[in-house]
Amino acid sequence: MSESKRKVFTGVQKAKVALEAAKGMKTINEIAQEYGVHPTQVGQWKKELLEHAGSLFEGKRGPKPVNAQNDPDRLYAKIGQLNMELDWLKKKSGIGL
């Protein structure tokens, strides 16, 4: 008995199929056959795309929030701290500078 592996689609692939279905240029069955997906799945992806499309434009405009991980001052402070710790460890271990 041969077991077929389940196809795994990325988000980009799902979006492409759903957009094509939303355009309405082809039938769901044609799209499903073209991409090797069950027609029910194409319909579900289309429904999900249309339900969540509005959330793409809900964000407020304005400056992007500063990511604490990329804050240059914080990074320079961390580098300084690590250099001090390294010097201290070298001194304590007797490696010498």
C-alpha positions as CSV (number, residue, x, y, z in Angstrom):
1,M,0.0,0.0,0.0
2,S,1.6,3.2,-1.1
3,E,1.2,6.2,1.2
4,S,1.3,9.6,-0.5
5,K,3.0,12.4,1.4
6,R,0.9,15.4,2.4
7,K,1.7,18.5,0.5
8,V,2.8,21.5,2.6
9,F,2.1,24.9,1.1
10,T,3.9,28.1,2.3
11,G,2.0,31.2,3.1
12,V,3.1,32.8,-0.1
13,Q,1.7,29.8,-2.1
14,K,-1.6,29.9,-0.3
15,A,-1.9,33.7,-0.9
16,K,-1.2,33.2,-4.6
17,V,-3.9,30.6,-4.9
18,A,-6.4,32.6,-2.8
19,L,-5.7,35.8,-4.8
20,E,-6.3,34.0,-8.1
21,A,-9.5,32.6,-6.7
22,A,-10.6,36.0,-5.5
23,K,-10.0,37.5,-8.9
24,G,-12.6,35.2,-10.4
25,M,-10.8,34.8,-13.8
26,K,-10.9,31.0,-13.4
27,T,-13.2,28.6,-11.7
28,I,-12.2,27.2,-8.3
29,N,-11.9,23.7,-9.9
30,E,-9.5,25.1,-12.6
31,I,-7.4,26.7,-10.0
32,A,-7.4,23.6,-7.8
33,Q,-6.3,21.4,-10.7
34,E,-3.6,23.9,-11.7
35,Y,-2.0,24.0,-8.2
36,G,-2.7,20.4,-7.1
37,V,-5.0,21.5,-4.3
38,H,-8.5,20.2,-3.4
39,P,-11.2,22.7,-4.5
40,T,-12.5,22.9,-0.9
41,Q,-9.1,24.0,0.3
42,V,-9.0,26.8,-2.4
43,G,-12.3,28.0,-1.2
44,Q,-11.1,28.0,2.4
45,W,-8.0,30.0,1.5
46,K,-10.0,32.5,-0.5
47,K,-12.4,33.0,2.4
48,E,-9.6,33.4,4.9
49,L,-7.9,36.0,2.6
50,L,-11.0,38.0,2.2
51,E,-11.8,37.9,6.0
52,H,-8.3,39.1,7.0
53,A,-7.5,41.5,4.1
54,G,-8.8,44.5,6.1
55,S,-6.4,43.9,8.9
56,L,-3.5,44.7,6.6
57,F,-4.5,48.3,6.5
58,E,-5.5,48.9,10.1
59,G,-2.0,50.0,11.3
60,K,-1.6,53.6,12.1
61,R,0.9,55.7,10.1
62,G,3.8,57.3,11.8
63,P,7.3,56.6,12.9
64,K,8.1,52.9,13.4
65,P,8.6,52.0,17.1
66,V,12.2,51.8,18.1
67,N,13.3,48.2,18.5
68,A,15.2,47.9,21.8
69,Q,17.4,45.2,20.2
70,N,18.8,47.6,17.6
71,D,19.2,50.7,19.8
72,P,22.8,51.8,19.0
73,D,23.4,53.3,22.5
74,R,22.4,50.1,24.2
75,L,24.6,48.1,21.9
76,Y,27.6,50.3,22.5
77,A,27.0,50.1,26.2
78,K,26.9,46.3,26.0
79,I,30.1,46.2,24.0
80,G,31.8,48.3,26.6
81,Q,30.6,46.1,29.4
82,L,31.8,42.9,27.6
83,N,35.2,44.5,27.0
84,M,35.5,45.4,30.6
85,E,34.6,41.9,31.7
86,L,37.0,40.4,29.2
87,D,39.9,42.6,30.5
88,W,39.0,41.7,34.1
89,L,39.0,37.9,33.3
90,K,42.3,38.2,31.5
91,K,43.8,40.0,34.4
92,K,42.5,37.5,36.9
93,S,43.6,34.5,34.9
94,G,47.1,35.9,34.4
95,I,47.0,35.9,30.6
96,G,48.2,39.5,30.5
97,L,47.3,42.2,28.0
